[in-house]
Amino acid sequence: MKSDQIVEIDATDIGQLHSQPDWTAAVEAGKLLYFPHLGFQVQPDERALLREDMLSPKARNVSLGADGVLKGAGGSQAEQALLAAMVARFRQQALQLVDVLLPEYHGHTRIAPTSFRPRQVETRVQSVRADDQRMHVDAFPSRPSYGERLLRVFANVNPAGVPRVWRVGDSFEAVARHFLPKAKPYSLWQAKVLNAVKATKSLRSEYDHYMLQLHDLMKFDEDYQKNGTQVKMPFPPGCLWVCFSDQATHAVMSGQYMMEQTLYLPPGREVNPQSSPLAILTRLVGRPLLGVGEGRAR
């Protein structure tokens, strides 16, 4: 069963691609753009890096910052240098893909560290709230976004042919309509306390409060996890997929060895800002969810 939340694009080279309004509209509606034949190629001398001990025991992922500093890596110094070069090459490809697919975002995005994820998803032990094997939209307790978007490019590089299996759910608006009536109301004084004790990096906005409520209500609802609208989507090695992970309802069920690039897009820089989670939640709640000065490009 194929979800209407997944848009398959048949291309084997980024040079073959040209931006399409339908693709932009799809990704801004929370859908996934799936490229089954457009993958990230691991070079022969890099294949030995595809092992779990290339991750430091205390780290969740390996990450490469914009400054070229590699964090969370295991292995020898020579292996880490080779890994940094591989991750940097993926970053270049991911940014090129976004520039071609979504040229309207050029010059507006902010680049997050690029990650290599060698850990097997099924073996991770996490709390319900942190468990990405449960359906959710991305929202972070300590880092208010003020409507800033999370555009992500993923690539499965598993050397054994093992897919990265996701569950893909209903549209953001459908999920919001279902869970918002169960959400706790926003409390400004609680947000100020959290900020004062440095539990949050800045004052949590009403928008961020409702995004976290959706994230948590989805994850803790056993009936929704089992019976909510969703399809299983195996992403095989040698493919890429792109989505706004703060809008696409998803769960990561299994797989090992993945590359990921996040780009932050300021609110209002979408081609159609009215399709964003901020606009949808604002309409459903019936009032502005950001205060004066919040939501500006950072």
C-alpha positions as a Python dict, from the first residue, in 0.01 Angstrom:
ca = {
    (1, 'M'): (0, 0, 0),
    (2, 'K'): (149, 333, -106),
    (3, 'S'): (80, 651, 89),
    (4, 'D'): (-35, 967, -84),
    (5, 'Q'): (209, 1138, 153),
    (6, 'I'): (501, 1003, -54),
    (7, 'V'): (590, 1154, -392),
    (8, 'E'): (823, 932, -596),
    (9, 'I'): (1062, 1108, -833),
    (10, 'D'): (1241, 897, -1092),
    (11, 'A'): (1586, 1050, -1142),
    (12, 'T'): (1934, 900, -1139),
    (13, 'D'): (2135, 1223, -1137),
    (14, 'I'): (2083, 1562, -976),
    (15, 'G'): (2176, 1716, -1310),
    (16, 'Q'): (1855, 1568, -1456),
    (17, 'L'): (1637, 1752, -1207),
    (18, 'H'): (1460, 2083, -1246),
    (19, 'S'): (1240, 2242, -984),
    (20, 'Q'): (872, 2165, -1015),
    (21, 'P'): (594, 2364, -846),
    (22, 'D'): (415, 2039, -764),
    (23, 'W'): (720, 1907, -578),
    (24, 'T'): (756, 2227, -380),
    (25, 'A'): (387, 2221, -292),
    (26, 'A'): (414, 1856, -190),
    (27, 'V'): (708, 1898, 47),
    (28, 'E'): (548, 2213, 195),
    (29, 'A'): (232, 2009, 256),
    (30, 'G'): (434, 1768, 470),
    (31, 'K'): (485, 1502, 205),
    (32, 'L'): (808, 1312, 142),
    (33, 'L'): (997, 1345, -184),
    (34, 'Y'): (1141, 1000, -255),
    (35, 'F'): (1424, 938, -502),
    (36, 'P'): (1457, 559, -539),
    (37, 'H'): (1744, 579, -792),
    (38, 'L'): (1932, 883, -663),
    (39, 'G'): (2160, 776, -380),
    (40, 'F'): (2480, 875, -209),
    (41, 'Q'): (2771, 667, -335),
    (42, 'V'): (3012, 535, -72),
    (43, 'Q'): (3360, 504, -224),
    (44, 'P'): (3549, 172, -205),
    (45, 'D'): (3799, 304, 51),
    (46, 'E'): (3509, 430, 267),
    (47, 'R'): (3321, 101, 293),
    (48, 'A'): (3526, -7, 595),
    (49, 'L'): (3377, 291, 781),
    (50, 'L'): (3031, 134, 768),
    (51, 'R'): (3052, -33, 1104),
    (52, 'E'): (2893, 48, 1437),
    (53, 'D'): (3213, 115, 1629),
    (54, 'M'): (3275, 421, 1412),
    (55, 'L'): (3033, 577, 1661),
    (56, 'S'): (3174, 677, 1998),
    (57, 'P'): (3006, 471, 2277),
    (58, 'K'): (2855, 781, 2440),
    (59, 'A'): (2733, 947, 2120),
    (60, 'R'): (2399, 906, 1944),
    (61, 'N'): (2527, 1005, 1598),
    (62, 'V'): (2847, 1116, 1431),
    (63, 'S'): (2823, 1480, 1323),
    (64, 'L'): (3031, 1713, 1110),
    (65, 'G'): (2997, 2084, 1184),
    (66, 'A'): (3028, 2366, 936),
    (67, 'D'): (3373, 2428, 1085),
    (68, 'G'): (3485, 2082, 970),
    (69, 'V'): (3505, 1943, 1325),
    (70, 'L'): (3389, 1581, 1353),
    (71, 'K'): (3211, 1485, 1676),
    (72, 'G'): (3093, 1154, 1815),
    (73, 'A'): (3323, 938, 1600),
    (74, 'G'): (3510, 627, 1698),
    (75, 'G'): (3789, 458, 1503),
    (76, 'S'): (4146, 568, 1442),
    (77, 'Q'): (4254, 920, 1350),
    (78, 'A'): (4301, 812, 989),
    (79, 'E'): (3953, 659, 982),
    (80, 'Q'): (3802, 972, 1135),
    (81, 'A'): (3967, 1188, 869),
    (82, 'L'): (3827, 963, 597),
    (83, 'L'): (3483, 968, 763),
    (84, 'A'): (3487, 1348, 784),
    (85, 'A'): (3558, 1365, 410),
    (86, 'M'): (3273, 1122, 335),
    (87, 'V'): (3024, 1316, 547),
    (88, 'A'): (3137, 1644, 388),
    (89, 'R'): (3080, 1495, 44),
    (90, 'F'): (2727, 1396, 142),
    (91, 'R'): (2666, 1749, 271),
    (92, 'Q'): (2769, 1891, -65),
    (93, 'Q'): (2534, 1655, -248),
    (94, 'A'): (2243, 1725, -13),
    (95, 'L'): (2284, 2102, -47),
    (96, 'Q'): (2306, 2070, -425),
    (97, 'L'): (1985, 1866, -427),
    (98, 'V'): (1799, 2125, -217),
    (99, 'D'): (1923, 2409, -438),
    (100, 'V'): (1793, 2232, -748),
    (101, 'L'): (1464, 2115, -597),
    (102, 'L'): (1380, 2425, -396),
    (103, 'P'): (1565, 2723, -547),
    (104, 'E'): (1328, 2964, -370),
    (105, 'Y'): (1498, 2873, -41),
    (106, 'H'): (1846, 2962, -165),
    (107, 'G'): (2012, 3219, 59),
    (108, 'H'): (1754, 3176, 333),
    (109, 'T'): (1850, 2843, 490),
    (110, 'R'): (2083, 2785, 783),
    (111, 'I'): (2285, 2464, 773),
    (112, 'A'): (2293, 2228, 1071),
    (113, 'P'): (2573, 1975, 1131),
    (114, 'T'): (2566, 1679, 894),
    (115, 'S'): (2522, 1339, 1055),
    (116, 'F'): (2625, 978, 995),
    (117, 'R'): (2408, 731, 1184),
    (118, 'P'): (2568, 387, 1208),
    (119, 'R'): (2364, 255, 1499),
    (120, 'Q'): (2095, -7, 1443),
    (121, 'V'): (1757, 151, 1512),
    (122, 'E'): (1601, -163, 1659),
    (123, 'T'): (1861, -194, 1939),
    (124, 'R'): (1820, 160, 2075),
    (125, 'V'): (1666, 176, 2423),
    (126, 'Q'): (1482, 505, 2477),
    (127, 'S'): (1199, 656, 2677),
    (128, 'V'): (858, 682, 2511),
    (129, 'R'): (907, 1055, 2459),
    (130, 'A'): (1247, 1007, 2292),
    (131, 'D'): (1157, 692, 2098),
    (132, 'D'): (1156, 775, 1727),
    (133, 'Q'): (1007, 433, 1651),
    (134, 'R'): (677, 590, 1759),
    (135, 'M'): (479, 813, 1522),
    (136, 'H'): (559, 1181, 1573),
    (137, 'V'): (650, 1515, 1421),
    (138, 'D'): (985, 1661, 1522),
    (139, 'A'): (978, 1911, 1808),
    (140, 'F'): (1239, 1969, 2077),
    (141, 'P'): (1178, 2041, 2448),
    (142, 'S'): (1488, 2250, 2504),
    (143, 'R'): (1513, 2438, 2173),
    (144, 'P'): (1217, 2660, 2080),
    (145, 'S'): (1195, 2708, 1704),
    (146, 'Y'): (946, 2999, 1675),
    (147, 'G'): (821, 2841, 1354),
    (148, 'E'): (1163, 2781, 1200),
    (149, 'R'): (1135, 2479, 970),
    (150, 'L'): (1334, 2153, 968),
    (151, 'L'): (1410, 2052, 610),
    (152, 'R'): (1594, 1721, 602),
    (153, 'V'): (1770, 1511, 338),
    (154, 'F'): (1825, 1142, 418),
    (155, 'A'): (2027, 872, 242),
    (156, 'N'): (2039, 500, 320),
    (157, 'V'): (2397, 373, 275),
    (158, 'N'): (2354, 27, 428),
    (159, 'P'): (2617, -204, 270),
    (160, 'A'): (2414, -522, 331),
    (161, 'G'): (2105, -419, 135),
    (162, 'V'): (1897, -354, 448),
    (163, 'P'): (1624, -90, 406),
    (164, 'R'): (1561, 200, 639),
    (165, 'V'): (1200, 134, 735),
    (166, 'W'): (970, 422, 824),
    (167, 'R'): (604, 447, 902),
    (168, 'V'): (449, 748, 728),
    (169, 'G'): (129, 889, 869),
    (170, 'D'): (-154, 1127, 792),
    (171, 'S'): (-124, 1497, 706),
    (172, 'F'): (-14, 1742, 975),
    (173, 'E'): (-352, 1914, 976),
    (174, 'A'): (-537, 1586, 1026),
    (175, 'V'): (-310, 1497, 1318),
    (176, 'A'): (-340, 1847, 1467),
    (177, 'R'): (-720, 1839, 1446),
    (178, 'H'): (-721, 1504, 1627),
    (179, 'F'): (-479, 1588, 1908),
    (180, 'L'): (-516, 1962, 1973),
    (181, 'P'): (-838, 1919, 2175),
    (182, 'K'): (-634, 1702, 2416),
    (183, 'A'): (-347, 1950, 2448),
    (184, 'K'): (-273, 2132, 2772),
    (185, 'P'): (-309, 2511, 2751),
    (186, 'Y'): (1, 2727, 2721),
    (187, 'S'): (133, 2891, 3036),
    (188, 'L'): (362, 3190, 2997),
    (189, 'W'): (481, 3174, 3357),
    (190, 'Q'): (581, 2809, 3315),
    (191, 'A'): (769, 2902, 2999),
    (192, 'K'): (950, 3176, 3193),
    (193, 'V'): (1044, 2932, 3470),
    (194, 'L'): (1181, 2680, 3218),
    (195, 'N'): (1387, 2954, 3059),
    (196, 'A'): (1511, 3086, 3394),
    (197, 'V'): (1640, 2743, 3501),
    (198, 'K'): (1789, 2697, 3153),
    (199, 'A'): (1568, 2397, 3070),
    (200, 'T'): (1505, 2580, 2743),
    (201, 'K'): (1757, 2778, 2539),
    (202, 'S'): (1507, 3062, 2495),
    (203, 'L'): (1152, 3139, 2604),
    (204, 'R'): (916, 2869, 2479),
    (205, 'S'): (652, 3024, 2254),
    (206, 'E'): (290, 2916, 2239),
    (207, 'Y'): (364, 2767, 1898),
    (208, 'D'): (646, 2555, 2041),
    (209, 'H'): (424, 2451, 2329),
    (210, 'Y'): (160, 2311, 2092),
    (211, 'M'): (421, 2144, 1871),
    (212, 'L'): (558, 1964, 2178),
    (213, 'Q'): (206, 1873, 2286),
    (214, 'L'): (141, 1715, 1946),
    (215, 'H'): (476, 1532, 1958),
    (216, 'D'): (408, 1391, 2304),
    (217, 'L'): (38, 1317, 2260),
    (218, 'M'): (114, 1122, 1943),
    (219, 'K'): (391, 919, 2105),
    (220, 'F'): (197, 834, 2421),
    (221, 'D'): (-127, 738, 2243),
    (222, 'E'): (-107, 358, 2206),
    (223, 'D'): (-424, 337, 1998),
    (224, 'Y'): (-293, 597, 1755),
    (225, 'Q'): (43, 421, 1731),
    (226, 'K'): (-126, 94, 1640),
    (227, 'N'): (-435, 205, 1450),
    (228, 'G'): (-374, 558, 1323),
    (229, 'T'): (-351, 626, 949),
    (230, 'Q'): (-6, 508, 842),
    (231, 'V'): (183, 296, 590),
    (232, 'K'): (515, 117, 615),
    (233, 'M'): (777, 259, 380),
    (234, 'P'): (1108, 73, 331),
    (235, 'F'): (1377, 305, 192),
    (236, 'P'): (1633, 76, 27),
    (237, 'P'): (2007, 144, 10),
    (238, 'G'): (2096, 374, -278),
    (239, 'C'): (1803, 613, -235),
    (240, 'L'): (1740, 961, -97),
    (241, 'W'): (1432, 1120, 57),
    (242, 'V'): (1351, 1477, 159),
    (243, 'C'): (1089, 1619, 396),
    (244, 'F'): (1006, 1883, 652),
    (245, 'S'): (1035, 1658, 957),
    (246, 'D'): (847, 1909, 1174),
    (247, 'Q'): (546, 1850, 950),
    (248, 'A'): (571, 1497, 805),
    (249, 'T'): (424, 1248, 1052),
    (250, 'H'): (667, 959, 1070),
    (251, 'A'): (834, 689, 1275),
    (252, 'V'): (1172, 522, 1215),
    (253, 'M'): (1125, 151, 1268),
    (254, 'S'): (1447, -20, 1162),
    (255, 'G'): (1767, 11, 967),
    (256, 'Q'): (2134, 94, 1008),
    (257, 'Y'): (2383, 327, 838),
    (258, 'M'): (2221, 648, 723),
    (259, 'M'): (2339, 996, 625),
    (260, 'E'): (2132, 1304, 716),
    (261, 'Q'): (2147, 1676, 648),
    (262, 'T'): (1922, 1931, 818),
    (263, 'L'): (1860, 2283, 693),
    (264, 'Y'): (1670, 2541, 896),
    (265, 'L'): (1429, 2762, 703),
    (266, 'P'): (1292, 3077, 870),
    (267, 'P'): (912, 3094, 901),
    (268, 'G'): (747, 3274, 614),
    (269, 'R'): (1019, 3179, 366),
    (270, 'E'): (812, 2892, 230),
    (271, 'V'): (664, 2939, -116),
    (272, 'N'): (326, 2892, 51),
    (273, 'P'): (360, 2991, 419),
    (274, 'Q'): (-9, 2909, 474),
    (275, 'S'): (72, 2538, 443),
    (276, 'S'): (320, 2546, 735),
    (277, 'P'): (260, 2400, 1082),
    (278, 'L'): (269, 2755, 1223),
    (279, 'A'): (-11, 2868, 991),
    (280, 'I'): (-216, 2551, 1045),
    (281, 'L'): (-192, 2567, 1425),
    (282, 'T'): (-266, 2941, 1421),
    (283, 'R'): (-586, 2878, 1223),
    (284, 'L'): (-693, 2591, 1447),
    (285, 'V'): (-622, 2770, 1774),
    (286, 'G'): (-771, 3092, 1642),
    (287, 'R'): (-506, 3344, 1750),
    (288, 'P'): (-139, 3431, 1684),
    (289, 'L'): (94, 3179, 1849),
    (290, 'L'): (407, 3393, 1829),
    (291, 'G'): (465, 3716, 2016),
    (292, 'V'): (595, 4038, 1864),
    (293, 'G'): (948, 3981, 1737),
    (294, 'E'): (928, 3603, 1752),
    (295, 'G'): (963, 3405, 1431),
    (296, 'R'): (1208, 3639, 1262),
    (297, 'A'): (1509, 3493, 1084),
    (298, 'R'): (1782, 3413, 1333),
}
